[in-house]
Structure formats: structure tokens, C-alpha cells
Amino acid sequence: MTEQNHPHSTTEKFTTAYNDMMERVKTGIQMVENDVAPRLHSAIDKAQGLAMELGELTHEEAEKIGNYLKRDIEDAADYLTGPEGQELHDWLRFDLQQVEEQVFASFLPNSI
């Protein structure tokens, strides 16, 4: 069996590719991170305006709920980037291990 066709080499190739792509996504997220907060706040402001326009909420009520939304979203972002966010990282790592095992198993000869 050539190294190219060896299951370990293929698994390593896909694992490396997965990790490389994940790093590129992280870099992309970091690049737009500064742009996301203002857009998110703008979207919340527009939602507040629409709620008032439709008569669903008063100005004061819409502002209060919009502030709650902004607070909760910022709290969630802080959680995911803080030490507690390690749980998400651990979950993603577990998922990667499952993918690696499935890729490896797909290259093993079927036993009858």
C-alpha cells in the first residue's frame, strides 16, 4: 500500500486540512469581529423602530427590550470568549475526534 493510500496518511491529511480550515475561519471571524458589533446594534435599533412603528411597544418599552438584547448578546459573546467558553471548545474537539474516526473507518477494508 503506498503512503498516499494508507488510511493513517489519509486521516492525517483530512485532520490537518480540517484544523487548517478551522484556523482560517477563526482568522476570518477575528477580522470581521470589529464590524459585527456595530451592525448588530444597528439591527437591534431597527427592530426597536419597527416594534414602535407597528404599535407593538412604546418608545420606552422598545428601548428597554433593545438594551436587554444588546446586554444578553454581549454576555453570550463574553462567555464564549472567556474561560467558560472552553466547554464549546471541548465539544468541538469531541466532534472532530468523531469525524477523524469515521474517516479512518471508511478506509479500512470491510470485514465479513
C-alpha positions in Angstrom: 0.0 0.0 0.0 1.5 3.4 -0.9 1.7 6.1 1.7 -0.9 8.1 -0.2 -3.4 5.2 0.1 -2.5 4.4 3.7 -5.5 5.0 6.0 -3.4 6.8 8.6 -2.0 9.2 5.9 -5.4 10.0 4.6 -6.8 10.5 8.1 -3.8 12.8 8.9 -4.4 14.6 5.7 -8.1 15.3 6.5 -7.3 16.1 10.1 -4.6 18.6 9.1 -7.0 20.1 6.4 -9.8 20.4 9.0 -7.5 22.1 11.5 -6.1 24.5 8.8 -9.6 25.4 7.7 -10.7 25.9 11.3 -7.8 28.3 11.9 -8.7 30.2 8.7 -12.3 30.5 9.8 -11.1 31.8 13.2 -8.9 34.4 11.5 -11.8 35.4 9.3 -14.0 35.8 12.4 -11.4 37.9 14.1 -11.1 40.1 11.1 -14.8 40.9 11.0 -15.3 40.9 14.8 -14.9 44.7 15.0 -17.5 45.1 12.3 -20.1 42.8 13.8 -20.9 44.7 17.0 -22.0 48.0 15.2 -24.1 46.0 12.7 -25.7 44.0 15.5 -26.5 47.1 17.4 -28.0 48.7 14.3 -30.1 45.6 13.6 -31.5 45.8 17.2 -32.2 49.5 16.8 -34.1 48.8 13.6 -36.1 46.1 15.3 -36.9 48.5 18.1 -38.1 51.1 15.5 -40.3 48.5 13.8 -41.8 47.4 17.1 -42.8 51.0 17.7 -43.9 51.6 14.2 -46.2 48.6 14.3 -47.6 49.8 17.7 -46.3 46.7 19.5 -44.3 48.7 22.0 -43.9 52.2 23.2 -40.6 54.0 22.7 -39.6 53.4 26.3 -40.5 49.7 26.1 -38.7 49.1 22.8 -35.6 50.8 24.1 -35.6 48.8 27.3 -36.0 45.5 25.4 -33.4 46.5 22.9 -30.9 47.2 25.7 -31.7 43.8 27.2 -31.0 42.2 23.8 -27.7 44.0 23.5 -26.7 43.1 27.0 -27.6 39.4 26.6 -25.7 39.1 23.2 -22.6 40.8 24.7 -22.8 38.4 27.7 -23.0 35.4 25.4 -20.0 36.7 23.4 -18.0 37.2 26.6 -18.9 33.7 27.8 -17.8 32.1 24.5 -14.5 34.0 24.5 -13.9 33.6 28.2 -12.7 30.6 30.3 -16.3 29.2 30.3 -16.2 29.0 26.5 -13.8 26.1 26.9 -16.8 23.9 27.1 -17.7 24.8 23.5 -14.1 24.2 22.5 -14.2 20.8 24.2 -17.4 20.0 22.4 -15.9 21.0 19.0 -12.8 18.9 19.8 -15.0 15.9 20.5 -16.8 16.4 17.3 -13.5 16.5 15.4 -12.5 13.2 17.0 -15.7 11.6 15.8 -15.0 12.9 12.2 -11.5 11.5 12.4 -12.7 8.1 13.5 -15.3 8.0 10.7 -12.8 9.0 8.1 -10.4 6.4 9.3 -13.0 3.7 9.4 -14.2 4.4 5.9 -10.7 3.5 4.6 -10.5 0.2 6.5 -11.3 -3.0 4.5 -14.8 -4.3 5.2 -14.8 -7.5 7.3 -17.4 -10.1 6.5 
